[in-house]
């Protein structure tokens, strides 16, 4: 039992030791301390770095230059200094290098707390550790970059970057390279990729991608690589910031470049950032039809209806006359799960764009897919001008109305069409076909009553009108509509006969006789065919008093 406890204790100790080593292995701490003195701002920088084996404490002030082989200090600006110590397995050594007012350097070397002559031991140790200190702090980054690149080219520069662990320091080297050298396409591609691969900080990578986007977008080839690497930023905020701050014109005529840009947008997990980038795009770039179609594909992929609607309503220069753009736009609307946002967007384009017939066909198909009667009705009533003479538009329009399950909304839309649109025979036939499908006698009656004031009276329209009237289940509404039709100045013989045939279907003697009396006052009762039809319908009255009354009206 005791042996088991000892083994358990040793295991715990071993585990804790491993965790401590792992923790130290992950630690690279760099601190910057800024000190202001008097009216002139001076900066003292302090760096603390430790790993498995060593612990650095470094302080610098002023501009420091190192020699060509990174073994010694070439210069420090007046009154500046470099002070650093390194502790390895409990052994500590330190060097202090200070510059007087004339820029002359003095050296101090310590082992533990004991000061020793700098030359030769201190000088030797400085030559051994200075490169590590330089890579930790970024001392002389610009000078070293110029030297390394001039001597060993881009490969030498990238090898040096690989040896640096600090994102801040790496950024200094990239800045020095991009500020001082005009790089070839291959070199730029290597730099763009290296920023993504070597730097773990989204902030540092984003800063470089923003600051040098003009350089990185030198041409389509480099721009494609640029956008592909921007898309590797895991921070939505940084990626959004980079994409919103593109200064150079993006060549959206290039399909690969277009896809690289929008793929970067699509991979963001934040709807807010994606929406912001897409809204910003039209304000900062010249978009062709291909770009708009691809932008709308990105909109469709958003999971936020609010952002989808916001982006689509922000597009002021979009060409919906282009078939691909038209298809992409309404596909995006169809992808919305919010009737409110979809309806708002549909009303927006009706109000703000000059839509052609194909646009309206697509729009009406999208309206039909809405599940809210209120939104369907609202969108359809917002249409102020539509070409119902186009068979495809006409069919799409009335199919959209047929999708309404609310008699009130359907009746309202049909009444709106009657008052506001120019309709041919086919349109009137479609209107009465939809009207006949209403399940509310009141709404049917309301629509047909309004139609009588506007409809042409010819054989095609009359047939459709009376086919709809045959669907009434209410004698009162049916009779009311027939009486109003009898008084229509546009009534002709054909319509009058159809009216009498419709009256035959009334089961109420009161309503039927009332309609016949109205017909008896028209000029058509002088026609033998009409008169015969009148008498035929009168005979279907089961009330003797009503029958005598309608016959007397005919004789009078």
C-alpha positions as CSV (number, residue, x, y, z in Angstrom):
1,X,0.0,0.0,0.0
2,X,2.8,2.4,0.9
3,X,4.6,1.6,-2.3
4,X,1.5,2.4,-4.3
5,X,1.3,5.8,-2.6
6,X,5.0,6.6,-3.4
7,X,4.4,5.7,-7.0
8,X,1.3,7.9,-7.1
9,X,3.3,10.8,-5.6
10,X,6.1,10.4,-8.1
11,X,3.6,10.4,-10.9
12,X,2.0,13.6,-9.7
13,X,5.4,15.3,-9.4
14,X,6.4,14.2,-12.9
15,X,3.1,15.5,-14.3
16,X,3.6,18.9,-12.6
17,X,7.1,19.1,-13.9
18,X,5.9,18.4,-17.4
19,X,3.2,21.1,-17.1
20,X,5.7,23.6,-15.9
21,X,8.1,22.9,-18.7
22,X,5.2,23.0,-21.2
23,X,4.1,26.3,-19.8
24,X,7.5,27.9,-20.0
25,X,7.9,26.5,-23.5
26,X,4.9,28.5,-24.5
27,X,6.0,31.8,-22.9
28,X,7.4,34.6,-24.9
29,X,6.7,37.8,-23.1
30,X,7.6,41.2,-24.7
31,X,6.6,44.4,-22.9
32,X,7.0,47.9,-24.1
33,X,7.2,50.7,-21.5
34,X,6.9,54.3,-22.7
35,X,8.2,57.1,-20.6
36,X,7.7,60.8,-21.3
37,X,10.2,63.3,-20.0
38,X,9.7,67.1,-20.2
39,X,8.5,68.4,-23.5
40,X,10.3,65.8,-25.6
41,X,8.9,62.3,-25.7
42,X,11.5,59.7,-25.1
43,X,10.9,56.0,-25.3
44,X,12.4,53.3,-23.2
45,X,11.5,49.8,-24.3
46,X,11.7,46.8,-22.1
47,X,11.5,43.2,-23.2
48,X,11.2,40.1,-21.2
49,X,11.6,36.8,-22.9
50,X,11.8,33.3,-21.5
51,X,11.7,29.7,-22.8
52,X,12.7,26.3,-21.6
53,X,16.3,27.2,-21.1
54,X,16.9,30.9,-20.7
55,X,15.4,34.1,-19.4
56,X,16.1,37.5,-21.0
57,X,15.5,40.9,-19.6
58,X,16.3,43.6,-22.1
59,X,16.0,47.4,-22.0
60,X,16.8,49.8,-24.9
61,X,16.7,53.5,-25.5
62,X,17.4,55.3,-28.8
63,X,18.2,53.9,-32.2
64,X,20.7,51.1,-32.2
65,X,22.7,49.7,-35.1
66,X,24.5,46.4,-35.2
67,X,27.5,45.4,-37.3
68,X,27.3,43.4,-40.5
69,X,27.7,40.0,-38.9
70,X,25.4,40.7,-35.9
71,X,28.2,40.3,-33.4
72,X,28.6,43.8,-32.1
73,X,27.0,47.2,-31.7
74,X,28.0,49.8,-34.4
75,X,26.2,52.8,-32.9
76,X,23.6,54.1,-30.5
77,X,22.1,57.5,-30.7
78,X,23.4,60.0,-28.1
79,X,22.3,59.2,-24.5
80,X,20.8,55.9,-25.6
81,X,21.6,52.5,-24.3
82,X,21.3,48.7,-24.6
83,X,21.1,46.8,-21.4
84,X,20.3,43.1,-21.2
85,X,20.8,40.1,-19.0
86,X,20.4,36.4,-19.6
87,X,19.8,33.8,-17.0
88,X,20.5,30.2,-18.0
89,X,20.0,27.4,-15.5
90,X,20.5,29.9,-12.6
91,X,23.6,31.5,-14.1
92,X,23.1,35.1,-15.0
93,X,25.2,37.3,-17.2
94,X,24.6,40.9,-18.2
95,X,25.9,43.6,-20.6
96,X,25.3,47.4,-20.4
97,X,26.2,49.5,-23.4
98,X,25.6,53.2,-23.1
99,X,26.1,56.1,-25.5
100,X,27.2,59.5,-24.1
101,X,26.1,62.9,-25.5
102,X,28.7,62.5,-28.3
103,X,27.5,59.0,-29.3
104,X,30.6,57.4,-27.8
105,X,29.9,53.9,-26.4
106,X,30.9,52.5,-23.0
107,X,30.6,48.8,-22.1
108,X,30.0,47.0,-18.8
109,X,30.0,43.2,-18.4
110,X,28.7,41.2,-15.4
111,X,28.7,37.6,-14.4
112,X,26.2,37.3,-11.5
113,X,26.7,40.4,-9.5
114,X,30.4,40.7,-10.3
115,X,31.6,43.1,-12.9
116,X,34.4,41.8,-15.2
117,X,36.3,43.4,-18.0
118,X,34.3,43.6,-21.1
119,X,37.2,42.5,-23.3
120,X,37.6,39.6,-24.0
121,X,34.9,37.6,-22.2
122,X,32.2,40.2,-22.4
123,X,32.9,40.9,-26.0
124,X,32.9,37.2,-26.8
125,X,29.6,36.6,-25.0
126,X,28.1,39.6,-26.8
127,X,29.0,38.2,-30.2
128,X,27.3,34.9,-29.2
129,X,24.0,36.3,-27.9
130,X,23.5,39.6,-29.8
131,X,21.7,37.9,-32.7
132,X,19.2,36.4,-30.3
133,X,18.8,39.8,-28.6
134,X,18.3,41.4,-32.0
135,X,15.6,38.9,-33.0
136,X,13.8,39.3,-29.7
137,X,13.7,43.1,-29.8
138,X,13.7,44.1,-33.4
139,X,16.8,46.3,-32.9
140,X,18.1,47.6,-36.2
141,X,15.3,45.9,-38.2
142,X,15.5,48.2,-41.1
143,X,19.3,48.1,-41.4
144,X,19.4,44.3,-41.1
145,X,16.6,43.9,-43.6
146,X,18.5,46.0,-46.2
147,X,21.7,44.0,-45.5
148,X,20.1,40.6,-45.6
149,X,18.0,41.3,-48.7
150,X,20.8,42.9,-50.6
151,X,23.1,40.0,-49.9
152,X,20.8,37.0,-49.9
153,X,17.7,38.1,-51.7
154,X,14.1,37.2,-50.7
155,X,15.1,33.7,-49.6
156,X,17.6,35.1,-47.1
157,X,15.1,37.5,-45.8
158,X,12.4,34.9,-45.3
159,X,14.9,32.6,-43.6
160,X,15.6,35.4,-41.1
161,X,11.8,35.9,-40.6
162,X,11.5,32.2,-39.8
163,X,14.0,32.6,-36.9
164,X,12.0,35.4,-35.3
165,X,9.2,34.5,-32.8
166,X,7.7,37.9,-32.1
167,X,4.9,39.1,-34.4
168,X,5.8,42.7,-33.6
169,X,9.4,42.2,-34.6
170,X,8.5,40.3,-37.8
171,X,6.2,43.2,-38.7
172,X,9.1,45.6,-38.5
173,X,11.1,43.5,-40.9
174,X,8.3,43.2,-43.4
175,X,7.7,47.0,-43.2
176,X,11.4,47.6,-43.8
177,X,11.4,45.3,-46.8
178,X,8.3,46.7,-48.4
179,X,9.2,50.4,-47.7
180,X,12.7,50.1,-49.2
181,X,12.5,47.6,-52.0
182,X,10.5,47.2,-55.2
183,X,9.7,43.5,-55.2
184,X,9.1,41.2,-58.2
185,X,5.8,39.3,-58.5
186,X,7.3,36.1,-57.2
187,X,8.9,38.0,-54.3
188,X,5.6,39.7,-53.4
189,X,3.8,36.4,-53.5
190,X,6.4,34.9,-51.2
191,X,6.1,37.8,-48.8
192,X,2.2,37.7,-48.8
193,X,2.3,34.0,-48.0
194,X,5.0,34.3,-45.4
195,X,3.0,36.9,-43.5
196,X,0.2,34.4,-43.3
197,X,2.3,31.4,-42.4
198,X,4.9,32.9,-40.0
199,X,2.8,35.4,-38.1
200,X,0.3,34.1,-35.5
201,X,-1.2,37.5,-34.7
202,X,-4.2,38.5,-36.6
203,X,-3.6,42.1,-35.5
204,X,-0.1,42.2,-36.9
205,X,-1.0,40.4,-40.1
206,X,-4.1,42.6,-40.6
207,X,-1.9,45.7,-40.1
208,X,0.5,44.7,-42.8
209,X,-2.3,43.6,-45.2
210,X,-4.0,47.0,-44.8
211,X,-0.9,49.1,-44.9
212,X,0.5,47.6,-48.0
213,X,-2.5,46.5,-50.0
214,X,-1.5,48.8,-52.9
215,X,1.8,46.9,-53.2
216,X,0.3,43.5,-52.7
217,X,-2.3,44.2,-55.4
218,X,0.4,45.0,-57.9
219,X,-1.4,43.0,-60.6
220,X,-4.1,40.3,-60.8
221,X,-1.7,37.5,-60.0
222,X,-0.4,39.0,-56.7
223,X,-3.9,40.2,-55.9
224,X,-5.3,36.7,-56.1
225,X,-2.7,35.5,-53.7
226,X,-3.3,38.5,-51.4
227,X,-7.0,37.8,-51.1
228,X,-6.5,34.1,-50.5
229,X,-4.2,34.9,-47.6
230,X,-6.4,37.6,-46.2
231,X,-9.1,35.0,-46.0
232,X,-6.8,33.0,-43.7
233,X,-7.2,35.6,-41.0
234,X,-9.2,34.0,-38.2
235,X,-10.3,37.3,-36.8
236,X,-13.5,38.6,-38.5
237,X,-12.7,42.1,-37.3
238,X,-9.2,42.1,-38.9
239,X,-10.4,40.5,-42.1
240,X,-13.3,42.9,-42.4
241,X,-11.0,45.9,-41.7
242,X,-8.5,44.7,-44.4
243,X,-11.3,44.2,-47.0
244,X,-12.9,47.5,-46.3
245,X,-9.6,49.4,-46.7
246,X,-8.7,48.3,-50.2
247,X,-7.5,51.4,-52.0
248,X,-6.6,49.9,-55.4
249,X,-9.1,49.1,-58.0
250,X,-10.0,45.4,-58.0
251,X,-10.2,43.9,-61.5
252,X,-13.6,42.2,-61.3
253,X,-13.2,41.3,-65.0
254,X,-10.9,38.5,-63.9
255,X,-13.1,35.6,-62.6
256,X,-10.3,34.1,-60.5
257,X,-9.6,37.4,-58.8
258,X,-13.4,38.0,-58.3
259,X,-13.7,34.5,-56.7
260,X,-10.7,35.0,-54.5
261,X,-12.1,38.3,-53.1
262,X,-15.6,37.0,-52.4
263,X,-14.4,33.6,-51.1
264,X,-12.6,35.6,-48.4
265,X,-15.8,37.3,-47.5
266,X,-17.8,34.1,-47.4
267,X,-15.4,32.4,-45.0
268,X,-16.0,35.0,-42.3
269,X,-18.1,33.7,-39.5
270,X,-19.5,37.1,-38.6
271,X,-22.6,38.2,-40.5
272,X,-22.1,41.7,-39.3
273,X,-18.5,42.0,-40.7
274,X,-19.5,40.3,-44.0
275,X,-22.4,42.6,-44.4
276,X,-20.3,45.6,-43.7
277,X,-17.7,44.5,-46.3
278,X,-20.3,43.9,-48.9
279,X,-22.1,47.2,-48.3
280,X,-18.8,49.0,-48.5
281,X,-17.8,47.4,-51.8
282,X,-20.1,49.3,-54.0
283,X,-19.0,52.6,-52.4
284,X,-15.3,51.9,-53.0
285,X,-15.1,49.8,-56.2
286,X,-16.5,49.8,-59.7
287,X,-18.5,46.6,-60.0
288,X,-19.4,45.0,-63.3
289,X,-22.4,42.6,-63.8
290,X,-20.2,39.6,-62.9
291,X,-19.2,41.2,-59.6
292,X,-22.7,42.1,-58.7
293,X,-23.9,38.5,-59.4
294,X,-21.1,37.1,-57.3
295,X,-21.8,39.7,-54.5
296,X,-25.4,38.5,-54.4
297,X,-24.2,34.9,-54.1
298,X,-22.3,36.0,-51.0
299,X,-25.4,37.7,-49.7
300,X,-27.3,34.5,-50.2
301,X,-24.8,32.7,-47.9
302,X,-25.4,35.1,-45.0
303,X,-27.4,33.5,-42.2
304,X,-28.7,36.9,-41.0
305,X,-31.8,38.1,-42.7
306,X,-31.2,41.6,-41.4
307,X,-27.7,41.7,-43.0
308,X,-29.0,40.2,-46.2
309,X,-31.7,42.8,-46.5
310,X,-29.4,45.6,-45.5
311,X,-26.9,44.7,-48.2
312,X,-29.4,44.3,-50.9
313,X,-31.2,47.5,-50.2
314,X,-27.8,49.4,-50.2
315,X,-27.1,48.5,-53.8
316,X,-27.7,51.6,-55.8
317,X,-25.9,50.9,-59.1
318,X,-26.9,47.3,-59.7
319,X,-28.1,46.4,-63.2
320,X,-31.1,44.1,-62.8
321,X,-31.6,44.1,-66.6
322,X,-28.6,41.7,-66.8
323,X,-30.1,38.2,-66.7
324,X,-27.4,36.8,-64.4
325,X,-27.7,39.7,-62.0
326,X,-31.5,39.4,-62.0
327,X,-31.3,35.7,-61.2
328,X,-28.8,36.1,-58.5
329,X,-30.8,39.0,-56.9
330,X,-34.0,37.1,-56.6
331,X,-32.3,33.9,-55.6
332,X,-30.9,35.8,-52.6
333,X,-34.3,37.1,-51.7
334,X,-35.7,33.5,-51.9
335,X,-33.0,32.5,-49.5
336,X,-34.4,34.8,-46.8
337,X,-36.3,33.1,-44.1
338,X,-37.8,36.4,-42.9
339,X,-40.9,37.5,-44.7
340,X,-40.4,41.0,-43.3
341,X,-36.9,41.4,-44.7
342,X,-37.8,39.8,-48.0
343,X,-41.0,41.9,-48.3
344,X,-39.1,45.1,-47.4
345,X,-36.4,44.3,-50.0
346,X,-39.0,43.6,-52.7
347,X,-40.8,46.8,-52.0
348,X,-37.5,48.7,-52.1
349,X,-36.6,47.5,-55.6
350,X,-40.1,48.2,-56.9
351,X,-39.8,51.8,-55.6
352,X,-36.2,52.5,-56.6
353,X,-35.5,50.6,-59.8
354,X,-37.0,50.7,-63.3
355,X,-37.9,47.1,-63.6
356,X,-38.4,45.4,-66.9
357,X,-40.8,42.5,-67.6
358,X,-38.3,39.8,-66.8
359,X,-37.6,41.5,-63.5
360,X,-41.3,41.5,-62.6
361,X,-41.6,37.8,-63.5
362,X,-38.7,37.0,-61.2
363,X,-40.0,39.4,-58.5
364,X,-43.5,37.9,-58.6
365,X,-42.1,34.3,-58.4
366,X,-40.3,35.5,-55.2
367,X,-43.5,37.1,-53.9
368,X,-45.3,33.8,-54.4
369,X,-42.8,32.0,-52.2
370,X,-43.5,34.3,-49.2
371,X,-45.6,32.7,-46.5
372,X,-47.0,35.9,-45.0
373,X,-50.3,37.1,-46.5
374,X,-49.6,40.6,-45.1
375,X,-46.2,40.8,-46.9
376,X,-47.5,39.3,-50.1
377,X,-50.3,41.8,-50.2
378,X,-48.1,44.7,-49.3
379,X,-45.6,44.0,-52.0
380,X,-48.2,43.5,-54.7
381,X,-50.0,46.7,-53.8
382,X,-46.7,48.6,-53.9
383,X,-46.5,47.9,-57.7
384,X,-47.5,51.1,-59.4
385,X,-46.9,50.1,-62.9
386,X,-46.8,46.6,-64.5
387,X,-47.1,45.3,-68.0
388,X,-49.9,42.7,-67.7
389,X,-50.1,42.6,-71.5
390,X,-47.1,40.4,-71.3
391,X,-48.4,36.8,-70.9
392,X,-45.5,35.8,-68.6
393,X,-46.0,38.8,-66.4
394,X,-49.7,38.4,-66.3
395,X,-49.4,34.7,-65.4
396,X,-46.8,35.4,-62.6
397,X,-48.9,38.3,-61.2
398,X,-52.1,36.3,-60.8
399,X,-50.3,33.2,-59.6
400,X,-48.8,35.4,-56.8
401,X,-52.3,36.6,-55.8
402,X,-53.5,33.0,-55.9
403,X,-50.9,32.1,-53.3
404,X,-52.7,34.3,-50.8
405,X,-54.7,32.3,-48.2
406,X,-56.3,35.5,-46.8
407,X,-59.5,36.5,-48.6
408,X,-59.1,40.0,-47.3
409,X,-55.6,40.4,-48.7
410,X,-56.5,38.8,-52.0
411,X,-59.5,41.0,-52.4
412,X,-57.5,44.1,-51.6
413,X,-54.8,43.3,-54.2
414,X,-57.4,42.4,-56.8
415,X,-59.2,45.7,-56.2
416,X,-55.9,47.5,-56.4
417,X,-55.2,46.0,-59.8
418,X,-58.6,46.9,-61.1
419,X,-58.2,50.6,-60.2
420,X,-54.5,51.0,-61.2
421,X,-53.5,48.7,-64.1
422,X,-54.4,48.6,-67.7
423,X,-55.6,45.1,-68.4
424,X,-56.4,43.3,-71.7
425,X,-58.9,40.5,-72.1
426,X,-56.5,37.9,-70.8
427,X,-55.7,39.9,-67.7
428,X,-59.4,40.4,-66.9
429,X,-60.0,36.7,-67.4
430,X,-57.1,35.9,-65.0
431,X,-58.5,38.4,-62.5
432,X,-62.0,36.8,-62.5
433,X,-60.5,33.3,-62.4
434,X,-58.7,34.2,-59.1
435,X,-61.7,36.1,-57.8
436,X,-63.8,32.9,-58.3
437,X,-61.5,31.0,-56.0
438,X,-62.1,33.3,-53.1
439,X,-64.0,31.6,-50.3
440,X,-65.5,34.8,-49.0
441,X,-68.7,35.9,-50.8
442,X,-68.2,39.4,-49.4
443,X,-64.7,39.7,-50.9
444,X,-65.8,38.2,-54.2
445,X,-68.7,40.7,-54.3
446,X,-66.5,43.6,-53.5
447,X,-64.0,42.8,-56.2
448,X,-66.6,42.1,-58.9
449,X,-68.5,45.2,-58.0
450,X,-65.4,47.3,-58.6
451,X,-64.6,45.4,-61.7
452,X,-67.9,46.3,-63.3
453,X,-66.9,50.0,-63.2
454,X,-63.7,49.4,-65.2
455,X,-63.9,46.2,-67.2
456,X,-64.6,46.1,-70.9
457,X,-67.7,44.1,-71.8
458,X,-67.0,41.6,-74.6
459,X,-67.5,37.9,-75.0
460,X,-64.1,36.9,-73.4
461,X,-64.4,39.1,-70.4
462,X,-68.2,38.4,-69.9
463,X,-67.5,34.7,-69.9
464,X,-64.9,35.1,-67.2
465,X,-67.0,37.4,-65.2
466,X,-70.1,35.1,-65.1
467,X,-67.9,32.1,-64.5
468,X,-66.7,33.8,-61.3
469,X,-70.3,34.8,-60.4
470,X,-71.3,31.2,-60.6
471,X,-69.0,30.5,-57.6
472,X,-71.1,32.6,-55.2
473,X,-72.7,30.6,-52.5
474,X,-74.6,33.7,-51.3
475,X,-77.8,34.6,-53.2
476,X,-77.5,38.1,-51.7
477,X,-74.1,38.8,-53.1
478,X,-74.8,37.0,-56.3
479,X,-78.0,38.9,-56.9
480,X,-76.4,42.3,-55.9
481,X,-73.6,41.8,-58.5
482,X,-76.0,40.8,-61.3
483,X,-78.2,43.8,-60.6
484,X,-75.3,46.1,-60.8
485,X,-74.1,44.5,-64.0
486,X,-77.6,45.0,-65.5
487,X,-77.2,48.7,-65.0
488,X,-73.8,48.8,-66.7
489,X,-73.8,51.2,-69.7
490,X,-71.4,48.8,-71.5
491,X,-73.7,45.8,-71.3
492,X,-74.3,44.2,-74.6
493,X,-76.7,41.5,-75.8
494,X,-74.2,38.6,-75.2
495,X,-73.5,39.8,-71.7
496,X,-77.2,40.3,-71.0
497,X,-78.0,36.7,-72.0
498,X,-75.0,35.5,-69.8
499,X,-76.5,37.6,-67.0
500,X,-79.9,35.9,-67.3
501,X,-78.2,32.5,-67.4
502,X,-76.4,33.4,-64.2
503,X,-79.7,34.6,-62.6
504,X,-81.2,31.2,-63.3
505,X,-78.8,29.7,-60.7
506,X,-80.1,31.9,-57.9
507,X,-82.2,29.8,-55.5
508,X,-83.8,32.8,-53.9
509,X,-87.0,34.0,-55.6
510,X,-86.5,37.4,-54.2
511,X,-83.0,37.8,-55.5
512,X,-83.9,36.2,-58.9
513,X,-87.0,38.4,-59.5
514,X,-85.1,41.5,-58.4
515,X,-82.4,40.7,-61.1
516,X,-85.0,40.1,-63.8
517,X,-86.8,43.3,-63.0
518,X,-83.5,45.2,-63.5
519,X,-83.0,43.4,-66.9
520,X,-86.5,44.3,-67.9
521,X,-85.5,47.9,-67.8
522,X,-82.7,47.5,-70.3
523,X,-83.1,47.9,-74.1
524,X,-82.1,44.3,-74.7
525,X,-85.5,43.0,-73.7
526,X,-86.8,44.1,-77.1
527,X,-84.5,41.5,-78.6
528,X,-86.3,38.2,-79.2
529,X,-83.4,36.1,-78.0
530,X,-83.0,38.1,-74.8
531,X,-86.8,38.1,-74.3
532,X,-86.9,34.3,-74.7
533,X,-84.1,33.9,-72.2
534,X,-85.9,36.2,-69.8
535,X,-89.1,34.2,-70.0
536,X,-87.2,31.0,-69.5
537,X,-85.6,32.2,-66.4
538,X,-88.8,33.7,-65.1
539,X,-90.5,30.3,-65.3
540,X,-88.0,28.9,-62.7
541,X,-89.5,31.2,-60.1
542,X,-91.4,29.1,-57.5
543,X,-93.3,32.1,-56.2
544,X,-96.4,33.0,-58.2
545,X,-96.4,36.6,-57.0
546,X,-92.7,37.0,-58.0
547,X,-93.4,35.4,-61.4
548,X,-96.4,37.7,-62.1
549,X,-94.3,40.7,-61.0
550,X,-91.5,40.1,-63.4
551,X,-93.8,39.3,-66.3
552,X,-95.7,42.5,-65.7
553,X,-92.4,44.5,-65.7
554,X,-91.6,42.9,-69.1
555,X,-95.0,43.8,-70.6
556,X,-94.8,47.3,-69.2
